[in-house]
């Protein structure tokens, strides 16, 4: 089955069923493997090694050995390699899209879009690598000089999720390598092949052995995560996933006092004011809510619509969502694929909301006739803050519309949650756009757009959505140590006059 899938690719060598450690494709020392299934068809795609801590330690040691050599390269040298990797990712867009669709279920457009999104981080950080600037600071003593250097932190443990199986790793790997760090990437057990593609192309781009390592595991994931956190060699953990697991990793890292970047859960408010352009608001909501069938941490989870525009917005929103087609993403006419997991949570949120008088405006049911992981794109109206959909992240194709009357009311309701990742604001009033965006308790605000992610923009949240930023000029700082050098005894007295 695996070989049959590989044969569907233009470059079958991109599909690898092993871990990548110290420049070699290897099996686990236990010889155990796990199966990877297509969430649409439930067909077996292939197998990967069920790595254990012994395998992980090999990867950590390889990264540690490679660190001194990699950090010694100039930023410009590292940048050239990253730029080559960008080119290779773009060239392989179609094959990467097929692999992402097979293991994640994304529609063709979303899958190939992720390939290009992944590439964009290597392009961005290829340009940032030679621009990691330090400082010269005037000292209070005229005979002393103070310099500040930015140095790579060391070996980094990167743990990625299944919803963006390549891009979430690319955003971390590109920044770490640009900074001069070496990495051990733990890919998600549901979607390991996308990360393996990145390793194949990194080797072709000239990344030296040991600099970039990929460890695969499914059942042993908690064991691998704990070992990464407790390792004294690993100096940094970057994790994208749930708030629950983020708290656990932070606790497990406490004894080794390593640096942490945590990009965790969200419950994004999407606020539509009466003065918003309706078509802009509807198009933005479509992008924000239903991208990747609602399985992103920045999906609009609570859509607040002011009373004066509620009926028109909801009518147009339903009309546009009806144009989409849910199905197996191998069909190019399909716009939305299956859920990778979590169908039951979507059903639970719908049942709870309807029992509390929410109205089903569109959809509402599982599509069992297609497969166990499919659900209709669903819109609920008259949602209130007592419902589970308002207090929990659904992570699925469920749009919950709630009415509001005043600006102060909606800001209060939007901020009434433990997380603060993304937020969206639709208005044509410039003063309101500034005022509300500053009041929203979130790490990111999108005004009159549903697209919030870009390689040049800092991505991350506040509160229980985590810490640190990814992408942008700020993203590289999470892989940097600041070193201060003070020099004394500098004679500044002129001994003669010209």
C-alpha positions as CSV (number, residue, x, y, z in Angstrom):
1,X,0.0,0.0,0.0
2,X,2.8,2.4,0.9
3,X,4.7,1.8,-2.3
4,X,1.5,2.2,-4.3
5,X,1.0,5.6,-2.8
6,X,4.6,6.6,-3.4
7,X,4.2,5.7,-7.0
8,X,1.4,8.3,-7.4
9,X,4.0,11.1,-6.8
10,X,6.2,12.7,-9.3
11,X,9.1,12.2,-6.9
12,X,8.5,8.9,-5.0
13,X,11.6,9.5,-2.9
14,X,9.7,12.2,-1.0
15,X,7.6,9.5,0.7
16,X,9.8,8.0,3.5
17,X,8.6,5.5,6.2
18,X,11.5,6.0,8.6
19,X,12.9,8.5,11.1
20,X,15.7,10.8,10.1
21,X,18.6,10.9,12.6
22,X,22.2,12.2,12.0
23,X,21.6,12.3,8.3
24,X,20.4,8.7,8.0
25,X,16.9,7.2,7.5
26,X,16.5,4.7,10.3
27,X,14.0,2.3,11.9
28,X,13.4,2.3,15.7
29,X,15.9,0.2,17.7
30,X,12.8,-1.7,19.0
31,X,11.8,-2.4,15.3
32,X,8.2,-1.4,16.3
33,X,6.1,0.6,13.9
34,X,2.8,2.3,13.7
35,X,0.3,2.6,10.9
36,X,-0.9,5.9,9.3
37,X,-4.3,6.0,7.8
38,X,-6.1,8.3,5.4
39,X,-8.9,10.0,7.4
40,X,-11.2,10.2,4.4
41,X,-10.9,6.6,3.1
42,X,-9.5,5.0,6.2
43,X,-7.0,3.3,3.9
44,X,-3.5,2.5,5.1
45,X,-1.0,5.0,3.7
46,X,2.1,3.6,5.3
47,X,4.0,2.9,8.5
48,X,6.6,4.7,10.5
49,X,9.0,3.8,13.4
50,X,7.5,3.8,16.9
51,X,10.6,5.6,18.3
52,X,11.5,5.4,21.9
53,X,13.8,7.4,24.2
54,X,16.8,5.4,23.0
55,X,16.1,6.6,19.5
56,X,15.4,10.1,20.7
57,X,18.7,10.3,22.6
58,X,20.5,9.3,19.4
59,X,18.8,12.3,17.7
60,X,19.7,14.7,20.5
61,X,23.3,13.6,20.5
62,X,23.5,14.0,16.8
63,X,22.1,17.5,17.1
64,X,24.5,18.3,19.9
65,X,27.5,17.2,17.8
66,X,26.4,19.2,14.8
67,X,25.7,22.4,16.8
68,X,29.2,23.8,17.0
69,X,29.8,23.4,13.3
70,X,26.4,24.8,12.2
71,X,26.6,27.8,14.6
72,X,30.0,28.6,13.3
73,X,28.7,29.3,9.8
74,X,27.9,32.9,8.9
75,X,24.3,33.9,8.8
76,X,24.7,34.4,5.1
77,X,25.9,30.8,4.6
78,X,23.0,29.4,6.6
79,X,20.6,31.7,4.7
80,X,21.7,30.4,1.3
81,X,20.9,26.8,2.4
82,X,17.5,27.9,3.7
83,X,16.8,29.7,0.5
84,X,17.6,26.5,-1.5
85,X,15.2,24.6,0.7
86,X,12.5,27.2,-0.1
87,X,13.0,26.6,-3.8
88,X,12.8,22.9,-3.4
89,X,9.6,23.1,-1.4
90,X,8.0,25.3,-4.0
91,X,9.1,22.9,-6.8
92,X,7.6,20.0,-4.9
93,X,4.3,21.7,-4.2
94,X,2.1,19.2,-6.0
95,X,3.6,16.1,-4.4
96,X,3.6,17.7,-0.9
97,X,0.0,18.5,-1.4
98,X,-0.8,14.9,-2.2
99,X,1.0,13.7,0.9
100,X,-0.8,16.2,3.2
101,X,-4.1,15.3,1.7
102,X,-3.4,11.6,2.2
103,X,-2.5,11.8,5.9
104,X,-4.5,14.9,7.0
105,X,-7.5,14.9,4.6
106,X,-7.2,18.5,3.4
107,X,-8.7,19.6,0.1
108,X,-6.2,20.1,-2.7
109,X,-6.2,23.9,-2.5
110,X,-5.6,23.8,1.3
111,X,-2.9,21.1,1.0
112,X,-0.9,22.8,-1.8
113,X,-1.4,26.1,0.0
114,X,0.2,24.7,3.1
115,X,3.2,23.6,1.0
116,X,3.7,27.2,-0.2
117,X,3.0,28.5,3.3
118,X,5.7,26.2,4.7
119,X,8.1,27.4,2.0
120,X,7.5,31.0,2.9
121,X,9.1,30.6,6.3
122,X,12.3,29.3,4.8
123,X,12.3,32.3,2.4
124,X,11.7,34.7,5.3
125,X,14.3,33.3,7.7
126,X,16.8,32.9,4.9
127,X,16.7,36.7,4.7
128,X,16.7,37.1,8.5
129,X,19.7,34.8,9.2
130,X,22.4,37.4,8.2
131,X,20.5,40.1,10.1
132,X,20.7,38.9,13.7
133,X,22.1,42.2,15.0
134,X,23.7,42.9,18.4
135,X,24.2,46.3,20.1
136,X,26.9,48.6,21.3
137,X,25.7,50.2,24.6
138,X,27.3,53.4,26.0
139,X,28.8,52.5,29.4
140,X,28.4,54.8,32.5
141,X,32.2,54.5,33.0
142,X,34.1,56.3,30.2
143,X,36.9,53.7,30.3
144,X,34.5,50.8,29.7
145,X,32.7,49.5,26.6
146,X,29.6,47.3,26.4
147,X,28.7,45.0,23.5
148,X,25.7,42.7,23.1
149,X,25.9,39.5,21.0
150,X,23.0,37.3,20.0
151,X,24.0,33.7,20.0
152,X,22.0,30.5,19.1
153,X,20.5,28.8,22.1
154,X,21.6,25.3,21.2
155,X,19.7,22.1,20.5
156,X,16.0,22.6,20.2
157,X,13.1,20.1,20.6
158,X,10.2,20.9,18.3
159,X,6.8,19.2,18.8
160,X,4.3,19.7,16.0
161,X,0.5,19.0,15.5
162,X,-1.5,17.2,12.8
163,X,-3.6,20.1,11.6
164,X,-0.7,21.8,9.7
165,X,1.6,18.8,9.5
166,X,4.3,20.6,7.5
167,X,3.8,24.3,8.1
168,X,3.9,24.2,11.9
169,X,7.2,22.4,11.7
170,X,8.5,24.7,9.0
171,X,7.8,27.8,11.1
172,X,9.9,26.4,13.9
173,X,12.7,24.7,11.9
174,X,13.3,27.7,9.7
175,X,13.7,30.1,12.6
176,X,15.9,27.7,14.6
177,X,18.2,26.9,11.7
178,X,18.5,30.6,10.8
179,X,19.6,31.4,14.3
180,X,22.3,28.7,14.2
181,X,20.5,26.1,16.3
182,X,20.2,22.4,15.6
183,X,16.8,20.6,16.0
184,X,15.1,17.4,16.9
185,X,11.6,17.5,15.4
186,X,8.9,15.2,16.9
187,X,6.2,15.0,14.2
188,X,2.6,14.1,15.0
189,X,1.8,10.4,14.9
190,X,-1.2,11.0,12.7
191,X,0.7,12.9,10.1
192,X,4.4,12.0,10.1
193,X,5.1,11.9,6.3
194,X,4.9,15.7,5.7
195,X,7.8,16.3,8.2
196,X,9.8,13.6,6.5
197,X,9.4,15.4,3.2
198,X,10.9,18.5,4.8
199,X,13.9,16.4,5.9
200,X,14.4,14.9,2.5
201,X,14.5,18.3,0.9
202,X,16.6,19.8,3.7
203,X,19.3,17.2,2.9
204,X,19.1,18.0,-0.8
205,X,19.4,21.7,0.1
206,X,22.7,21.1,1.9
207,X,21.7,21.0,5.5
208,X,24.5,19.0,7.2
209,X,23.9,15.8,8.9
210,X,22.8,16.1,12.5
211,X,21.5,19.6,12.1
212,X,17.9,18.6,11.4
213,X,16.5,15.4,12.9
214,X,13.0,13.9,12.7
215,X,11.7,11.4,15.2
216,X,8.4,9.6,14.6
217,X,6.1,8.0,17.2
218,X,2.4,7.5,18.0
219,X,1.9,5.6,21.2
220,X,5.3,6.8,22.6
221,X,4.5,10.5,22.1
222,X,4.1,11.3,25.8
223,X,7.4,9.5,26.6
224,X,9.2,11.3,23.8
225,X,7.8,14.7,24.9
226,X,8.8,14.1,28.5
227,X,12.3,13.1,27.6
228,X,12.8,16.2,25.4
229,X,11.7,18.4,28.3
230,X,13.9,16.7,30.8
231,X,17.0,16.5,28.7
232,X,19.8,18.8,29.8
233,X,21.2,18.9,26.3
234,X,18.0,20.3,24.8
235,X,18.0,24.0,25.6
236,X,14.7,25.0,24.0
237,X,11.2,23.5,23.5
238,X,8.7,24.8,21.0
239,X,5.3,23.2,21.0
240,X,2.1,23.7,19.1
241,X,-1.0,22.0,20.4
242,X,-3.5,22.0,23.2
243,X,-3.3,24.1,26.4
244,X,-3.5,20.9,28.5
245,X,-0.4,19.4,26.9
246,X,1.4,22.8,27.0
247,X,1.0,23.0,30.7
248,X,2.3,19.5,31.1
249,X,5.4,20.2,29.0
250,X,6.1,23.4,30.9
251,X,6.0,21.5,34.2
252,X,8.2,18.7,32.8
253,X,10.8,21.4,31.7
254,X,11.0,23.0,35.1
255,X,14.0,21.1,36.4
256,X,16.1,21.7,33.3
257,X,15.0,25.4,33.1
258,X,14.9,25.5,29.4
259,X,13.4,28.2,27.2
260,X,9.8,27.5,26.1
261,X,7.6,28.7,23.2
262,X,4.1,27.5,23.5
263,X,1.4,28.0,20.8
264,X,-1.7,26.6,22.4
265,X,-5.5,26.6,22.2
266,X,-7.7,29.5,21.0
267,X,-11.4,30.6,21.2
268,X,-11.3,33.4,18.6
269,X,-14.0,36.0,18.7
270,X,-15.1,37.4,15.3
271,X,-16.9,40.7,15.7
272,X,-19.1,42.2,13.0
273,X,-20.3,45.8,13.7
274,X,-23.3,47.4,12.1
275,X,-21.0,49.7,10.1
276,X,-19.1,46.8,8.6
277,X,-19.1,46.1,4.8
278,X,-21.2,43.0,4.7
279,X,-19.4,41.3,1.8
280,X,-16.0,41.9,3.4
281,X,-17.3,40.5,6.7
282,X,-18.9,37.4,5.1
283,X,-15.8,36.6,3.0
284,X,-13.5,37.1,6.0
285,X,-15.7,34.8,8.1
286,X,-15.6,32.1,5.4
287,X,-11.8,32.2,5.4
288,X,-11.5,32.4,9.2
289,X,-14.1,29.8,10.1
290,X,-13.9,27.1,7.5
291,X,-10.3,26.9,6.5
292,X,-9.1,23.3,6.8
293,X,-12.6,22.3,7.7
294,X,-12.5,24.5,10.9
295,X,-9.4,22.7,12.3
296,X,-7.1,25.6,13.0
297,X,-6.2,27.3,16.3
298,X,-7.1,30.7,14.8
299,X,-10.5,29.7,13.5
300,X,-13.4,32.0,14.4
301,X,-15.0,30.2,17.2
302,X,-17.5,32.8,18.4
303,X,-19.0,35.0,15.7
304,X,-20.6,38.1,17.4
305,X,-22.8,40.1,15.0
306,X,-24.4,43.5,16.0
307,X,-28.2,43.4,16.0
308,X,-28.7,45.8,13.1
309,X,-26.7,43.7,10.6
310,X,-27.3,40.2,12.1
311,X,-30.1,39.1,9.7
312,X,-28.3,40.3,6.5
313,X,-25.0,38.8,7.6
314,X,-26.5,35.5,8.6
315,X,-28.4,35.3,5.3
316,X,-25.4,36.0,3.1
317,X,-23.2,33.8,5.2
318,X,-25.5,30.8,4.7
319,X,-25.7,31.5,1.0
320,X,-22.0,31.4,0.6
321,X,-21.3,28.3,2.7
322,X,-23.9,26.4,0.7
323,X,-21.6,26.7,-2.3
324,X,-19.0,24.6,-0.7
325,X,-18.7,20.8,-1.1
326,X,-17.6,18.4,1.5
327,X,-16.1,15.0,0.5
328,X,-13.0,13.0,-0.1
329,X,-10.2,15.4,-1.0
330,X,-8.9,13.2,-3.8
331,X,-11.9,14.7,-5.7
332,X,-10.6,18.0,-7.0
333,X,-14.1,19.5,-6.9
334,X,-14.2,19.1,-3.1
335,X,-13.6,22.2,-1.1
336,X,-13.6,20.7,2.4
337,X,-12.3,17.3,3.5
338,X,-12.8,15.2,6.6
339,X,-11.9,16.0,10.1
340,X,-8.7,14.4,11.1
341,X,-10.3,13.7,14.4
342,X,-12.9,15.3,16.7
343,X,-16.3,14.7,14.9
344,X,-17.9,13.8,18.2
345,X,-17.0,17.2,19.7
346,X,-18.7,19.0,16.9
347,X,-21.8,16.9,17.4
348,X,-21.7,17.5,21.1
349,X,-21.5,21.3,20.7
350,X,-24.4,21.2,18.3
351,X,-26.6,19.1,20.6
352,X,-25.8,21.3,23.5
353,X,-26.5,24.6,21.6
354,X,-29.8,23.3,20.1
355,X,-31.0,22.1,23.6
356,X,-30.5,25.7,24.8
357,X,-32.6,27.2,21.9
358,X,-29.9,27.8,19.2
359,X,-31.2,27.5,15.7
360,X,-29.6,25.4,13.0
361,X,-29.3,27.7,10.0
362,X,-27.4,25.2,7.9
363,X,-26.1,21.7,8.2
364,X,-26.0,20.2,11.6
365,X,-25.4,16.5,10.8
366,X,-22.6,14.0,10.4
367,X,-22.1,12.8,6.9
368,X,-21.9,9.1,7.7
369,X,-22.7,8.0,4.2
370,X,-19.3,9.4,3.1
371,X,-17.2,8.2,6.0
372,X,-16.9,8.3,9.8
373,X,-14.8,11.5,9.8
374,X,-17.1,13.8,7.7
375,X,-19.5,16.4,9.0
376,X,-21.7,19.0,7.3
377,X,-20.5,22.6,7.4
378,X,-22.8,23.9,10.0
379,X,-24.1,27.4,11.0
380,X,-26.0,28.0,14.3
381,X,-27.9,31.1,15.0
382,X,-29.1,32.7,18.3
383,X,-26.1,31.3,20.2
384,X,-25.5,32.6,23.7
385,X,-22.6,32.5,26.1
386,X,-24.0,29.7,28.2
387,X,-23.4,27.2,25.4
388,X,-20.4,24.9,25.1
389,X,-19.6,26.3,21.6
390,X,-19.0,29.7,23.2
391,X,-16.8,28.5,26.0
392,X,-14.8,25.6,24.3
393,X,-12.8,25.5,21.2
394,X,-14.8,23.3,18.7
395,X,-12.0,22.7,16.2
396,X,-14.4,21.7,13.5
397,X,-16.8,23.1,10.8
398,X,-19.3,24.8,13.2
399,X,-20.0,28.5,13.0
400,X,-21.8,29.9,16.0
401,X,-23.6,33.3,15.4
402,X,-24.4,35.4,18.5
403,X,-26.1,38.8,18.6
404,X,-24.8,41.8,20.5
405,X,-25.9,45.4,21.0
406,X,-23.1,47.7,22.2
407,X,-19.3,47.9,21.7
408,X,-18.6,47.6,25.4
409,X,-20.8,44.5,25.7
410,X,-19.1,42.7,22.9
411,X,-15.6,43.5,24.1
412,X,-16.5,42.2,27.5
413,X,-17.9,39.0,26.1
414,X,-15.0,38.5,23.7
415,X,-12.5,38.8,26.5
416,X,-14.4,36.5,28.8
417,X,-12.2,33.4,28.3
418,X,-9.0,31.9,29.5
419,X,-7.3,32.0,26.1
420,X,-6.2,34.9,23.9
421,X,-4.8,33.9,20.5
422,X,-6.5,35.4,17.5
423,X,-9.4,37.8,17.2
424,X,-11.2,39.4,14.3
425,X,-12.9,42.8,13.9
426,X,-15.1,43.9,11.1
427,X,-15.8,47.7,10.9
428,X,-15.6,50.7,8.6
429,X,-15.0,53.1,11.5
430,X,-11.3,53.8,11.8
431,X,-11.6,55.1,15.4
432,X,-13.5,52.0,16.4
433,X,-10.9,49.7,14.7
434,X,-8.1,51.2,16.7
435,X,-10.1,51.4,20.0
436,X,-11.5,47.8,19.9
437,X,-8.3,46.2,18.6
438,X,-6.4,47.7,21.6
439,X,-9.1,46.5,24.1
440,X,-9.2,42.9,22.8
441,X,-7.2,40.5,25.0
442,X,-5.5,38.6,22.3
443,X,-2.0,38.2,20.8
444,X,-3.3,38.9,17.3
445,X,-6.1,41.1,15.8
446,X,-7.3,41.0,12.2
447,X,-9.2,44.0,11.0
448,X,-11.5,43.5,7.9
449,X,-9.7,40.2,6.9
450,X,-10.0,36.6,7.8
451,X,-6.3,35.8,7.0
452,X,-4.1,36.3,10.1
453,X,-1.0,34.3,9.4
454,X,2.0,35.4,7.4
455,X,5.7,34.6,7.6
456,X,6.6,38.2,8.2
457,X,4.0,38.6,11.0
458,X,4.5,37.6,14.7
459,X,2.2,34.7,15.5
460,X,1.3,33.9,19.1
461,X,-1.1,34.5,22.0
462,X,-1.5,35.6,25.6
463,X,-3.1,34.1,28.6
464,X,-3.6,30.3,28.3
465,X,-2.9,30.5,24.6
466,X,0.8,30.3,25.4
467,X,4.0,32.4,25.2
468,X,6.6,33.4,22.6
469,X,6.1,34.4,19.0
470,X,6.7,32.5,15.7
471,X,7.5,33.9,12.3
472,X,8.6,37.5,11.7
473,X,11.7,39.3,13.0
474,X,10.5,38.5,16.5
475,X,10.3,34.8,15.9
476,X,14.1,34.3,15.7
477,X,14.5,35.8,19.2
478,X,13.0,32.7,20.8
479,X,16.1,30.7,19.5
480,X,18.6,33.3,20.7
481,X,20.6,33.9,23.9
482,X,21.8,37.4,24.6
483,X,25.4,37.7,25.7
484,X,26.8,40.9,27.2
485,X,30.5,41.7,26.9
486,X,32.0,44.5,28.9
487,X,35.6,45.7,28.3
488,X,37.3,47.8,30.9
489,X,40.5,49.9,31.0
490,X,39.9,51.6,27.7
491,X,42.1,54.7,27.7
492,X,40.1,57.6,26.3
493,X,42.4,60.4,27.3
494,X,44.2,62.2,24.5
495,X,48.0,62.3,25.3
496,X,48.8,64.9,22.7
497,X,47.1,67.6,20.7
498,X,47.3,67.7,16.9
